[in-house]
Amino acid sequence: MLDLARRLGPAALLAALAVLAVSPAHASPAPAQPARAAAPADKDEVTLELRRDGVLHVKETVTPAGGTVRRTPITRTRFDDGHDRVYRLSNVKGGSYDGETLTFGGTVEYDVTGAVSPVADGGEELRWFAVSGPVRDAVVTVTGPGRVQNLSCFAGEPGAATACTGASVDETGATATFEQQDLRQGQTLTVVVGYPKGATGAAPILERRFELSNAFALNAVTGGSLAALLVLLLGGVGLLYWTRGRDARVIGSETAGTGTAGGGTTGDWLNQVSGHGGGRFTPPDGVRPGQIGTLVDEQADVVDVTATLVDLAVRGFLRIDEQPRQTYESPDWCLVKLPGAPIGDLLPYERALWDAVFDGRDRVLLSQLHGSFTTRLTAVRDALYQDVVDQGWFARRPDSVRSRWTTLGVVVLALGVVATVLLAWFTSYGLLGPALIIAGAALAFGGQYMPAKTAKGAEALAHTLGFREYLAHASADDVPPDRRVELFSRYLPYAVIFDNVDRWAGIVGTFTGDGRQADHLYWYQGPAEWDLSRFADSMRTFTLTTSGAISSSRQFRSL
């Protein structure tokens, strides 16, 4: 057996070596070789002829001919901080140019515009990127419309300052010759030739380069222009407010300190217009809560509608019944239509609210006020705005005035955005655009204050401010006991408007009847074991819940 192994050993070794020699070729491919760079041309001869119109005519011949030559001419360079210098190729013969790549066989001709520029000493300078590598030997000959004043050349990466192999001028001074050996892939031979002033009269082609630092440059010109424009535009917005929307604020500032329209103390004046002694329990000028709320802030708010609902109950058009509830149940109220109520006496906005609440039914839970109620609140809002116009307090509906000025402000703001983009893209005055944006934003915001009251509206506002002062300081001691419930109930909706409901409802909750705590009001009924000591908390919760139901319609501003 050992003898057999000895005889087979050399043969097995030879077989294993054969397998190792063959297997690499079949087991895995050989590593990929890197792509070869383009083979350099033996010689590249370029003739440049600068004509009197400033057009540079180029003729390039590559040796050996027959293959396809592709060049990517440099057609854009940085000129200064804000501009690029552009070279334009045209009239290509013997090849094709797609705007980026020049393709030809052995010889190609084309024209270049923008290769000449004036220089500081009064002369002209021709600059062109005559040869692109790879090439072993490059020769460039330049002729022009005048004697060569100076010349230079650079070889290497674009923008390099390395001098070329050789540069010379013939004895006549009319022809310059440049040479460069071993120009590699990606390298360029740039030739520069100076000519006398006026040789061509040409100028470089410049295109503005977009950069944020340049587009919004802050300097004496842009900064001063921005400041002047802001003063002009914002001053115009202020002037509009002064002439169109100032009446109410002027009257309010003149009367708020006294709380009266014609002199005297607030309490004395209110006693005259309210008629405590004569038994007439009415607010100044008979103005109703929803009207007062819209008059004061020029908005048809959620609180205006809530106060109107309470006012309808106080005036005997409906009753509010607080529903019994368990500890963890949400509070609820039933709104009950009272028979025989003089519906015809309601103002249009009050009638619209009445119809929205009951909608053909005699009673409804506050928690069930949705669906048609929320959709019909649009009519309530419109009628409320129209009412303050019918009263002569505003020349136009406040909401339409706000909408018009706000829309104009948004339009100005949008124009400012467009102007900013255009100014930044095409000029260095992009900083002026934001002035228009700021003015538009100021106009859109200021549009909320543009509704102006008429003289009649300003007078009603003055009376209203005095009435608000009274509600903030009045006490039950000033009113005869037999009239307290009626008077203070009558003024409760106005307290809702002036965000004084807690104090005023607390005063109502202290009233007694026949020596004991009253268990209800003529317009507000509580559940069993409820009395007026709980009225302040009940009324606070009722107004918040009602306001929430109205807010869900999104037809009114929320509280």
DRENLUM-964422 format. One record per residue (C-alpha): residue in one letter; x, y, z. Coordinates in steps of 0.25 Angstrom, whole numbers, padded with zeros to 4 digits, always signed. Layout:
BEGIN
AXYZ
...
# end
This chain:
BEGIN
M+0000+0000+0000
L+0011+0010+0003
D+0018+0006-0010
L+0005+0010-0017
A+0005+0023-0010
R+0019+0026-0013
R+0017+0023-0028
L+0004+0032-0028
G+0010+0044-0020
P+0017+0051-0032
A+0005+0049-0041
A-0005+0055-0030
L+0004+0067-0028
L+0004+0070-0043
A-0011+0069-0043
A-0013+0079-0031
L-0003+0089-0038
A-0011+0088-0050
V-0024+0091-0043
L-0018+0103-0036
A-0013+0108-0049
V-0027+0107-0056
S-0037+0110-0044
P-0034+0125-0043
A-0039+0128-0057
H-0052+0121-0055
A-0054+0124-0040
S-0054+0139-0040
P-0052+0150-0050
A-0039+0158-0051
P-0040+0172-0044
A-0046+0183-0052
Q-0035+0192-0058
P-0037+0207-0056
A-0042+0214-0068
R-0031+0220-0076
A-0030+0235-0078
A-0031+0240-0092
A-0019+0238-0101
P-0012+0251-0102
A-0011+0257-0116
D+0003+0259-0122
K+0001+0273-0126
D-0010+0284-0125
E-0008+0296-0134
V-0018+0308-0131
T-0019+0321-0139
L-0026+0333-0132
E-0030+0345-0140
L-0036+0357-0132
R-0044+0365-0142
R-0047+0380-0141
D-0061+0377-0136
G-0056+0370-0124
V-0060+0356-0129
L-0049+0345-0127
H-0048+0335-0139
V-0042+0322-0134
K-0036+0311-0143
E-0031+0298-0137
T-0024+0286-0143
V-0021+0274-0135
T-0011+0264-0140
P-0012+0252-0143
A-0026+0254-0149
G-0036+0244-0151
G-0041+0242-0137
T-0052+0249-0130
V-0047+0261-0121
R-0056+0266-0110
R-0053+0279-0103
T-0061+0286-0092
P-0058+0301-0094
I-0057+0310-0082
T-0069+0319-0084
R-0071+0326-0070
T-0061+0331-0060
R-0062+0340-0048
F-0061+0355-0051
D-0064+0362-0038
D-0072+0360-0025
G-0085+0361-0032
H-0083+0357-0047
D-0078+0346-0056
R-0071+0348-0069
V-0077+0340-0080
Y-0071+0335-0093
R-0080+0332-0104
L-0077+0322-0116
S-0083+0323-0129
N-0082+0320-0144
V-0076+0306-0142
K-0070+0299-0155
G-0064+0286-0156
G-0071+0281-0143
S-0082+0283-0133
Y-0085+0290-0120
D-0096+0287-0111
G-0094+0298-0102
E-0084+0290-0093
T-0076+0281-0101
L-0069+0284-0115
T-0067+0272-0123
F-0059+0271-0136
G-0050+0262-0144
G-0037+0268-0149
T-0040+0283-0150
V-0050+0292-0145
E-0053+0307-0146
Y-0062+0316-0138
D-0064+0330-0133
V-0063+0335-0118
T-0070+0348-0113
G-0066+0354-0100
A-0052+0351-0100
V-0047+0365-0100
S-0048+0375-0088
P-0042+0389-0085
V-0031+0390-0075
A-0027+0400-0065
D-0016+0407-0073
G-0026+0410-0084
G-0022+0398-0093
E-0030+0386-0097
E-0027+0371-0093
L-0030+0358-0100
R-0032+0346-0091
W-0035+0332-0096
F-0034+0318-0092
A-0028+0314-0105
V-0024+0299-0102
S-0029+0288-0093
G-0021+0276-0090
P-0017+0265-0092
V-0007+0269-0102
R+0008+0267-0104
D+0011+0280-0112
A+0002+0292-0113
V+0005+0304-0121
V-0004+0316-0121
T-0002+0328-0131
V-0010+0341-0129
T-0012+0353-0138
G-0020+0365-0136
P-0024+0379-0141
G-0012+0386-0134
R+0002+0384-0129
V+0004+0375-0117
Q+0006+0383-0105
N+0009+0372-0095
L+0006+0357-0094
S+0006+0346-0084
C+0001+0332-0083
F-0002+0321-0072
A-0003+0306-0072
G-0009+0297-0062
E-0022+0296-0055
P-0032+0307-0059
G-0028+0319-0051
A-0014+0314-0049
A-0002+0325-0049
T+0008+0316-0055
A+0015+0322-0067
C+0014+0314-0080
T+0027+0308-0087
G+0029+0320-0096
A+0023+0333-0101
S+0029+0342-0112
V+0025+0353-0122
D+0030+0354-0136
E+0039+0366-0141
T+0026+0374-0146
G+0019+0373-0133
A+0007+0368-0139
T+0007+0353-0136
A+0009+0346-0123
T+0013+0332-0122
F+0011+0323-0109
E+0016+0309-0107
Q+0013+0298-0096
Q+0018+0284-0095
D+0011+0272-0088
L-0002+0279-0085
R-0010+0268-0076
Q-0024+0264-0075
G-0032+0276-0069
Q-0021+0286-0071
T-0023+0298-0080
L-0013+0308-0087
T-0018+0322-0085
V-0013+0333-0094
V-0013+0348-0091
V-0010+0358-0101
G-0010+0374-0099
Y-0014+0383-0110
P-0015+0399-0110
K-0027+0406-0106
G-0038+0406-0116
A-0033+0394-0124
T-0046+0388-0124
G-0055+0396-0114
A-0061+0383-0109
A-0065+0380-0095
P-0067+0367-0087
I-0080+0361-0085
L-0084+0361-0071
E-0095+0354-0064
R-0100+0356-0050
R-0096+0344-0041
F-0107+0341-0030
E-0102+0341-0016
L-0109+0344-0003
S-0098+0352+0002
N-0099+0361-0010
A-0114+0361-0012
F-0116+0366+0002
A-0104+0375+0003
L-0105+0385+0014
N-0098+0398+0010
A-0100+0413+0011
V-0109+0412-0002
T-0118+0400+0002
G-0118+0403+0017
G-0122+0418+0014
S-0132+0413+0004
L-0138+0403+0013
A-0140+0413+0024
A-0146+0423+0015
L-0156+0413+0010
L-0160+0408+0023
V-0162+0422+0028
L-0171+0425+0015
L-0179+0412+0016
L-0181+0411+0031
G-0184+0426+0031
G-0194+0423+0020
V-0201+0412+0029
G-0201+0421+0041
L-0207+0432+0033
L-0218+0423+0028
Y-0221+0419+0042
W-0221+0434+0047
T-0231+0438+0036
R-0239+0426+0035
G-0239+0418+0048
R-0236+0428+0059
D-0250+0433+0063
A-0254+0423+0073
R-0240+0423+0080
V-0240+0438+0081
I-0254+0439+0087
G-0250+0427+0097
S-0238+0434+0102
E-0244+0447+0104
T-0256+0441+0112
A-0251+0429+0119
G-0244+0437+0130
T-0258+0443+0134
G-0268+0433+0130
T-0277+0443+0125
A-0281+0450+0112
G-0285+0464+0117
G-0279+0465+0131
G-0283+0461+0145
T-0280+0448+0152
T-0283+0435+0146
G-0293+0431+0157
D-0300+0444+0155
W-0301+0443+0140
L-0305+0428+0141
N-0316+0432+0151
Q-0322+0441+0140
V-0321+0432+0128
S-0325+0419+0136
G-0336+0425+0144
H-0334+0418+0157
G-0344+0428+0164
G-0354+0427+0153
G-0354+0412+0152
R-0349+0411+0138
F-0338+0400+0138
T-0331+0402+0125
P-0316+0404+0121
P-0311+0417+0114
D-0319+0421+0102
G-0327+0407+0103
V-0315+0400+0096
R-0315+0385+0098
P-0304+0376+0102
G-0301+0370+0088
Q-0300+0384+0082
I-0291+0389+0094
G-0281+0378+0092
T-0281+0380+0077
L-0279+0395+0079
V-0268+0394+0089
D-0259+0385+0082
E-0264+0386+0068
Q-0266+0371+0067
A-0278+0361+0068
D-0272+0352+0078
V-0277+0339+0085
V-0279+0347+0098
D-0288+0357+0090
V-0297+0345+0087
T-0296+0339+0101
A-0300+0352+0107
T-0312+0353+0097
L-0317+0340+0101
V-0317+0344+0116
D-0323+0357+0112
L-0335+0350+0105
A-0337+0342+0118
V-0337+0354+0127
R-0347+0361+0118
G-0357+0350+0118
F-0355+0343+0104
L-0350+0330+0110
R-0346+0323+0123
I-0333+0316+0127
D-0335+0304+0135
E-0323+0298+0142
Q-0324+0283+0141
P-0321+0273+0153
R-0309+0265+0152
Q-0300+0255+0159
T-0287+0258+0164
Y-0279+0254+0152
E-0289+0259+0141
S-0287+0271+0133
P-0296+0282+0136
D-0307+0285+0126
W-0319+0295+0125
C-0332+0295+0118
L-0336+0307+0110
V-0351+0309+0110
K-0359+0317+0101
L-0369+0326+0109
P-0383+0327+0103
G-0388+0341+0100
A-0374+0347+0098
P-0375+0359+0089
I-0366+0353+0078
G-0369+0365+0069
D-0362+0374+0078
L-0348+0367+0076
L-0337+0373+0068
P-0333+0366+0055
Y-0321+0360+0061
E-0329+0356+0074
R-0340+0349+0065
A-0329+0342+0057
L-0323+0336+0071
W-0337+0333+0076
D-0340+0325+0063
A-0327+0318+0063
V-0329+0313+0078
F-0343+0308+0077
D-0344+0305+0062
G-0359+0301+0063
R-0358+0295+0077
D-0363+0300+0091
R-0351+0295+0099
V-0337+0290+0096
L-0325+0286+0105
L-0313+0294+0104
S-0305+0282+0101
Q-0314+0279+0089
L-0310+0293+0082
H-0303+0288+0070
G-0306+0285+0055
S-0316+0295+0050
F-0313+0304+0062
T-0298+0306+0058
T-0301+0308+0043
R-0312+0318+0046
L-0302+0326+0055
T-0297+0332+0042
A-0310+0340+0041
V-0308+0345+0055
R-0294+0350+0053
D-0298+0357+0040
A-0311+0363+0046
L-0302+0368+0058
Y-0292+0375+0049
Q-0304+0381+0041
D-0310+0386+0054
V-0299+0395+0058
V-0299+0401+0044
D-0314+0403+0045
Q-0312+0410+0058
G-0303+0420+0051
W-0291+0416+0060
F-0283+0412+0048
A-0283+0416+0033
R-0280+0402+0028
R-0280+0388+0035
P-0268+0387+0043
D-0265+0373+0038
S-0265+0377+0024
V-0256+0389+0027
R-0246+0379+0034
S-0247+0369+0023
R-0244+0380+0012
W-0232+0386+0019
T-0226+0372+0023
T-0228+0367+0009
L-0220+0379+0004
G-0209+0377+0014
V-0208+0362+0010
V-0207+0367-0005
V-0196+0377-0001
L-0189+0366+0007
A-0190+0356-0005
L-0185+0367-0015
G-0173+0370-0005
V-0169+0355-0005
V-0169+0355-0021
A-0162+0368-0021
T-0151+0363-0011
V-0149+0350-0020
L-0148+0359-0032
L-0139+0369-0026
A-0130+0359-0020
W-0129+0351-0033
F-0126+0362-0042
T-0120+0373-0034
S-0113+0375-0021
Y-0125+0383-0015
G-0132+0371-0009
L-0132+0378+0004
L-0143+0387+0000
G-0153+0376-0002
P-0155+0373+0013
A-0159+0388+0015
L-0171+0385+0006
I-0174+0372+0014
I-0173+0379+0027
A-0183+0390+0022
G-0192+0379+0017
A-0192+0372+0030
A-0194+0385+0037
L-0206+0388+0028
A-0212+0374+0030
F-0210+0375+0045
G-0215+0390+0046
G-0227+0386+0038
Q-0233+0380+0050
Y-0234+0394+0056
M-0239+0402+0043
P-0254+0401+0046
A-0257+0416+0050
K-0269+0420+0058
T-0278+0432+0054
A-0280+0443+0063
K-0293+0436+0068
G-0285+0424+0070
A-0274+0431+0078
E-0285+0438+0087
A-0291+0424+0090
L-0278+0419+0093
A-0275+0430+0103
H-0289+0427+0110
T-0285+0412+0110
L-0272+0414+0117
G-0279+0422+0128
F-0289+0410+0129
R-0277+0400+0130
E-0271+0408+0141
Y-0284+0408+0149
L-0285+0393+0147
A-0271+0391+0153
H-0275+0399+0166
A-0290+0399+0168
S-0295+0392+0180
A-0309+0387+0185
D-0310+0398+0195
D-0312+0408+0185
V-0325+0402+0180
P-0338+0400+0188
P-0340+0385+0192
D-0353+0383+0185
R-0346+0386+0172
R-0333+0380+0173
V-0336+0366+0167
E-0342+0373+0154
L-0331+0384+0153
F-0319+0375+0156
S-0324+0364+0147
R-0327+0374+0136
Y-0312+0378+0137
L-0306+0364+0138
P-0305+0362+0122
Y-0297+0375+0122
A-0288+0370+0133
V-0286+0358+0124
I-0281+0367+0113
F-0272+0374+0122
D-0266+0362+0128
N-0272+0365+0141
V-0281+0354+0142
D-0275+0348+0155
R-0277+0360+0163
W-0291+0364+0158
A-0296+0350+0159
G-0291+0349+0173
I-0299+0362+0177
V-0311+0356+0171
G-0309+0343+0179
T-0310+0351+0192
F-0324+0356+0190
T-0335+0350+0200
G-0350+0349+0199
D-0359+0349+0211
G-0347+0348+0221
R-0341+0336+0214
Q-0332+0332+0203
A-0339+0332+0190
D-0340+0319+0183
H-0340+0324+0169
L-0341+0336+0160
Y-0353+0340+0150
W-0344+0336+0138
Y-0335+0326+0144
Q-0340+0313+0151
G-0331+0304+0159
P-0332+0289+0162
A-0338+0284+0175
E-0330+0289+0188
W-0324+0300+0179
D-0325+0315+0184
L-0319+0328+0180
S-0306+0326+0188
R-0302+0317+0177
F-0306+0326+0166
A-0292+0332+0164
D-0286+0319+0161
S-0297+0314+0153
M-0297+0327+0144
R-0282+0326+0142
T-0283+0312+0138
F-0295+0315+0129
T-0288+0326+0121
L-0275+0318+0119
T-0283+0306+0114
T-0292+0314+0105
S-0280+0321+0100
G-0274+0308+0097
A-0286+0303+0089
I-0286+0316+0081
S-0271+0315+0078
S-0272+0301+0072
S-0279+0308+0061
R-0267+0315+0057
Q-0275+0327+0053
F-0271+0336+0064
R-0258+0340+0071
S-0256+0332+0083
L-0254+0338+0097
# end
